[in-house]
C-alpha cells in the first residue's frame, strides 16, 4: 500500500491539474463566444452567396468561365485541409485528418496525384508524416486570421486550377453544428457547379433576374466564391476547435474530481491502517509488560 506522503503528493498534483484544465475550459469558452459569433454572422451571407451563384452556375454553360469547366481526364487533386494549430481538443483534429487522408488514399488508388494545401499546424504535421506532397502551408494563424488569408489561399487555388496544376480542389474542414457536435466535411470547391440550394430554388419556382449579364457576373463572382468557401471553412474550424477544447477540458476537470475523490478515500484508508497498526503495537507492548 502507498504511503501517506505519496498519496498526499498525488492529490496535490491532481488538484493542480484540475486548476489548469478548469482555466483552459474558461479560456476556450470565452474564445468560443467570439468564434461562434463570427461564423453565425457569416453563414447567412455564405449560404445566400452559395444559393445565388449555384443558380447562376446551373444555368450557364461550362464554356462561359474556366472555373466552371470540368476536366474529362483528371490527373491531380488538390486537398485543402483546415485544422487547428493546437491540440487538447479531443478527437476533433483527428477526425478531419482521417477524412482527408481517406479521401486522398482513395484518389491515389484511382491513379491520381494528390497535393495538399494545409491550414493549421496539426493537419500539416499529419500530412507530412503520411508522405503526400504539401504545396502550401499556413501555420500559427488560426487564432488571428481574417479574410485576407482566405483570399490569398483562394488565389493560389484558382491559379493552380487554371494553369492545370490541379484538376479538382476539395476542402476538408470541421463544421460547427453545435457546442457538442462538430463534424468533418469534405466538399468540392473547384470546378464550381450548381448546388443543392440552387436546385431547391428552381423546384420552388423562384427565378432571379441578373444585371448585367450572367457572364459578367460569373467573371466577377466565381473567384470570390472560392475565397468565401475557404473563409467559411476556416471560421467553422475555429469555432469547432474551441467548442471541442471546451468539452475536452470539462471532461478532464470532471475526471480530476473523480480521481481526487478516489485518492482521498485511499488516503483515509491508508491513514486508518497506520493508526490501527500503532494501536496494535501499543496494545501488544502493554500485554507484554503484564
C-alpha positions in Angstrom: 0.0 0.0 0.0 1.2 3.5 -0.9 2.5 5.7 2.0 0.6 8.7 3.2 3.1 11.1 1.8 2.8 9.5 -1.7 -1.0 9.7 -1.7 -1.0 13.2 -0.5 1.5 14.2 -3.2 -0.7 12.7 -5.8 -3.8 14.5 -4.5 -1.9 17.8 -4.7 -0.7 17.1 -8.3 -4.2 16.2 -9.4 -5.6 19.4 -7.8 -3.0 21.5 -9.8 -4.0 19.7 -13.0 -7.6 20.4 -12.2 -6.8 24.1 -11.9 -5.1 24.1 -15.3 -8.0 22.2 -17.1 -10.6 24.5 -15.5 -8.7 27.6 -16.6 -8.3 26.2 -20.1 -12.1 25.5 -20.2 -12.8 29.1 -19.3 -10.4 30.4 -21.9 -11.9 28.1 -24.6 -15.4 29.2 -23.6 -14.5 32.9 -24.0 -12.9 32.3 -27.4 -15.8 30.1 -28.5 -18.2 33.0 -27.9 -16.2 35.2 -30.3 -15.6 32.5 -32.9 -19.3 31.4 -32.8 -20.4 34.9 -33.3 -18.2 35.3 -36.3 -19.4 32.1 -38.0 -23.1 32.8 -37.2 -22.8 36.3 -38.7 -21.0 35.0 -41.8 -23.1 31.9 -42.5 -26.2 33.7 -43.9 -24.0 35.6 -46.3 -22.2 32.4 -47.4 -25.4 30.5 -47.8 -27.1 33.2 -49.9 -23.9 33.6 -51.9 -23.9 29.8 -52.5 -27.6 29.8 -53.5 -27.3 32.7 -55.9 -24.0 31.5 -57.5 -25.3 28.0 -57.7 -28.3 29.3 -59.6 -26.1 31.2 -62.0 -23.7 28.3 -62.5 -26.5 25.8 -63.0 -28.0 27.9 -65.8 -24.7 28.8 -67.5 -22.6 26.8 -70.0 -19.2 25.5 -68.8 -17.5 27.4 -71.6 -18.6 30.7 -70.0 -15.9 30.7 -67.4 -12.9 28.3 -66.9 -13.7 27.8 -63.2 -16.9 26.0 -64.3 -15.1 23.6 -66.7 -15.0 20.0 -65.6 -11.9 18.1 -66.8 -12.8 14.9 -68.6 -9.4 13.4 -67.6 -8.3 14.2 -64.1 -4.7 13.8 -63.2 -4.2 15.8 -60.0 -6.4 16.5 -57.0 -5.7 19.4 -54.6 -7.0 18.9 -51.0 -7.3 21.9 -48.7 -7.2 20.6 -45.1 -8.1 23.1 -42.3 -7.3 22.1 -38.7 -6.2 23.9 -35.6 -2.7 24.9 -34.6 -3.0 23.4 -31.1 -4.2 20.2 -29.6 -6.1 19.3 -26.3 -9.4 19.4 -28.2 -10.3 15.7 -28.1 -10.6 13.9 -31.4 -11.6 17.0 -33.4 -8.4 17.3 -35.5 -8.0 13.5 -35.8 -11.5 13.3 -37.4 -10.7 15.9 -40.0 -7.3 14.4 -40.8 -8.8 10.9 -41.0 -11.4 12.1 -43.5 -8.8 14.0 -45.6 -6.3 11.2 -45.7 -9.0 8.6 -46.5 -10.2 10.7 -49.5 -6.5 11.2 -50.6 -5.9 7.4 -50.4 -9.0 6.7 -52.5 -7.9 9.2 -55.1 -4.4 7.8 -55.1 -5.8 4.3 -55.6 -7.6 5.6 -58.7 -4.2 6.6 -60.1 -4.4 10.4 -59.4 -1.7 12.6 -57.9 -2.7 14.2 -54.6 -1.4 17.6 -53.4 -2.2 19.1 -50.1 -2.8 22.8 -49.1 -2.6 22.8 -45.3 -4.1 25.4 -43.0 -3.2 24.7 -39.4 -0.2 23.0 -37.8 -1.9 19.8 -36.8 -3.0 19.0 -40.3 0.4 19.9 -41.7 2.2 17.6 -39.3 -0.1 14.7 -40.1 0.1 15.1 -43.9 3.9 15.4 -43.8 4.1 12.1 -42.0 1.8 10.4 -44.5 4.1 11.1 -47.4 1.7 13.2 -49.5 3.1 16.4 -51.2 2.4 19.7 -49.4 2.2 22.6 -51.8 1.3 25.4 -49.4 1.2 25.5 -45.6 -0.2 28.1 -43.2 0.8 27.7 -39.6 0.0 29.6 -36.4 -2.7 31.7 -38.0 -5.9 30.1 -36.7 -6.0 32.3 -33.7 -5.8 35.6 -35.6 -6.8 35.1 -39.2 -9.0 37.3 -41.4 -10.5 37.2 -44.9 -7.1 38.2 -46.4 -5.7 34.8 -45.5 -8.6 33.0 -47.3 -8.2 35.5 -50.2 -4.5 34.6 -50.6 -5.1 30.9 -50.4 -8.1 31.2 -52.8 -6.0 32.9 -55.4 -3.4 30.2 -55.2 -6.1 27.5 -55.7 -7.6 29.4 -58.6 -4.2 29.8 -60.3 -3.4 26.2 -59.8 -6.7 25.1 -61.3 -6.4 27.5 -64.3 -2.9 26.5 -65.2 -3.7 22.8 -64.9 -1.6 22.1 -61.8 -4.7 20.6 -60.2 -7.9 19.4 -61.9 -10.1 19.4 -58.8 -9.9 21.1 -55.5 -11.6 19.6 -52.4 -12.0 21.4 -49.0 -11.8 19.4 -45.7 -12.7 21.2 -42.5 -14.7 20.8 -39.3 -18.2 22.1 -39.5 -19.6 23.8 -36.3 -23.0 22.3 -35.8 -23.4 22.9 -32.1 -21.2 23.2 -29.0 -21.4 19.5 -28.5 -21.2 18.4 -32.1 -18.6 19.1 -34.8 -18.4 17.1 -38.0 -15.7 16.7 -40.6 -16.9 17.9 -44.0 -15.4 17.2 -47.5 -16.7 19.3 -50.3 -15.6 20.1 -53.9 -14.6 23.7 -54.3 -13.4 23.6 -57.9 -14.7 23.2 -60.5 -17.8 25.1 -59.4 -21.2 23.6 -60.2 -24.8 24.1 -59.4 -25.6 23.5 -55.7 -28.4 21.7 -53.9 -29.7 25.1 -52.7 -30.0 26.2 -56.3 -31.9 23.1 -57.3 -34.3 23.6 -54.4 -34.8 27.2 -55.5 -35.6 26.0 -59.1 -38.0 23.4 -57.8 -39.9 26.1 -55.8 -40.4 28.1 -59.0 -38.3 31.1 -57.9 -36.4 32.9 -60.6 -33.8 35.7 -60.5 -33.2 38.5 -62.9 -29.5 39.4 -63.0 -27.9 42.7 -64.3 -25.5 42.9 -66.0 -25.2 39.7 -68.0 -24.7 36.3 -66.3 -21.3 36.0 -67.9 -20.2 39.3 -66.5 -21.4 38.4 -63.0 -19.8 35.0 -63.1 -16.4 36.5 -64.1 -16.6 38.7 -61.0 -18.2 36.4 -58.5 -16.7 33.0 -59.2 -13.2 33.8 -57.8 -14.8 35.5 -54.8 -17.0 32.4 -54.3 -13.9 30.2 -53.9 -12.5 32.6 -51.3 -15.8 32.7 -49.4 -15.9 28.9 -49.2 -12.3 28.8 -47.9 -13.0 31.5 -45.3 -16.2 29.7 -44.2 -14.2 26.5 -43.7 -11.7 28.4 -41.5 -14.4 30.1 -39.4 -16.2 26.8 -38.9 -13.0 25.0 -37.9 -12.1 27.8 -35.5 -15.4 27.7 -33.7 -15.4 23.9 -33.7 -11.8 23.8 -32.3 -12.8 26.0 -29.3 -16.0 24.0 -28.7 -14.2 20.7 -28.8 -11.5 22.0 -26.4 -14.0 23.4 -24.0 -15.8 20.0 -23.9 -12.5 18.1 -23.6 -11.3 20.3 -20.7 -14.7 20.0 -19.0 -14.4 16.2 -19.2 -10.8 16.4 -17.9 -11.9 18.6 -14.9 -14.6 16.0 -14.0 -12.1 13.2 -14.3 -9.8 15.1 -11.9 -12.7 15.4 -9.4 -13.3 11.7 -9.6 -9.6 11.0 -9.2 -9.3 13.3 -6.2 -12.3 11.5 -4.6 -10.7 8.1 -5.1 -7.3 9.3 -3.8 -8.9 10.9 -0.8 -10.6 7.6 0.0 -7.3 5.8 -0.4 -5.6 8.4 1.8 -8.2 7.9 4.6 -7.8 4.1 4.3 -4.1 4.3 4.5 -4.2 6.7 7.5 -6.7 4.4 9.3 -4.5 1.4 8.6 -1.5 3.3 10.1 -3.4 4.2 13.2 -4.6 0.7 13.6 -1.1 -0.6 13.4 0.1 1.9 16.0 -2.7 0.9 18.3 -1.9 -2.8 17.9 1.7 -2.1 18.7 0.7 -0.2 21.9 -1.7 -3.0 23.0 0.9 -5.6 22.3 3.5 -3.8 24.3 1.1 -3.3 27.2 0.2 -7.0 27.2 3.9 -7.9 27.1 4.6 -5.7 30.2 1.9 -7.5 32.1 
